[in-house]
Amino acid sequence: MSQSADGRPNLALQYFASFNLNRTTKAIQFAWDIGLIPFLVPGPRTIDELTDSMGVSSETLALLLASLKHTGWIEQYGDDFAVSSMTRLIYQSENSEPLPLVDYWSRIQSTEDNAENPSQASSVTNSKFIESPLTSKLAESYRYRESLRQWIWSAAAKQASAVLYADAAYGDLVNESIDQPTHLVELGGGASIFSAAFAYQSRALKIVSIDTPILLEIAQKTVRSIEVEERWTPQADDYRQVDLPLNHYDDCLLVNSLKLEADPSAVVLLGRCYDTLKPGGRLIIIEQFDESDFDQSQLAIERLTMRLEGCPGSLRTTAETQKLLTGAGFGAAKWGPLDSGPSNIGLMVVEKS
């Protein structure tokens, strides 16, 4: 209860909740600082094994482990301690190879100097990857980590596919021939969670996914897992610069791509979408929108993360996004939140006139 009987904020309870949050954050940070989380990732350890390796007393470790158990970061099985599934996913998203990751706080001092470039090696395609002079240098590690987390939007992707391709029977594998396929180009789709769900919903859909080689490797696992790989074509290029055919695609998909761009480059990206769509084609935007009825705590953390990762863009309201669309030649868009996934994810659709 955060309010008193007369409806005013209960300052004592607010202080206690914030104080506890601060202490919990410090406990988690301490676990990272002494190497506890990375040490437990390979497998469970007893407290004696941890004491020998961490350089802190068994009494301190026992108190730390007890605190982390209550937060869900650590699990205990008899005498053994192990990271939880949640912690393992966080560790993987922060430390997975082959993309070199950089420290958040060093980036804010010199974003351009500290940015890391992903390896260009890939078994997905032999196409040449064109390095962007701006955003890929600044925000590629952020995009990579976000792609590793895209699985949390699986339910939202299913919801969006039902809205966008409502006329298609979900998972219809009966019709073996499609006379008029729908062609979708995905620009910077990351793990392709959304486009894969679209292809599963509509057997008529054929996808060209344009992204970095590393992210296409992740996307390939996604489309293969739900057996739509035969209708998915990877293209390793910079989606911001690669030549796109004019008036060619029925649908164009952007998944959290606009927030990476400053307003001028966002309009340029939207203009590329406009040009490559057929008349009557649809631009589909999946984005974290900055709406007042969305979770403001998540939005605040996301803004900070983007800043520390060197992203030149920002989280925008749907009205601000509409202004960008207008600047690129589009008309009025329709939008709605995707309630099936984590908050702050919305769907915006606009047709090319």
Buried (B, 14 or more C-beta within 10 A) or exposed (E): EEEEEEEEEBEEEEEEEEEEEEEBEEBBEBBEEBEBBEBBBEEBBEBEBBBEEBEBEEEEBBEBBEBBBEBEBBBBEEEBBBBBEEBBBBBEBBEEEEBEBBEBEEBBEEBEEBBEEBEEEBEBBEBEBBEBEBBBBBBBBBBBBBBBBBEEBBBBBBBBBBEBBEEBEEEEEEEEEEEEEBBBBBBBBBBBBBBBBBBBBBBBBBBBBBBBBBBBBBBBEBBEEEEBBEBBEBBBBBBBBBEBEEEBBBBBBBBBBBBBBEBEBBBBBBBBBBBBBBEEBBBBBBBBBBBEEBEEEEBEEBBEBBBBBBBBBBBBEBEBBBEBBBBBBBEEBEBEBBEBBBBBBBBBBBBBE
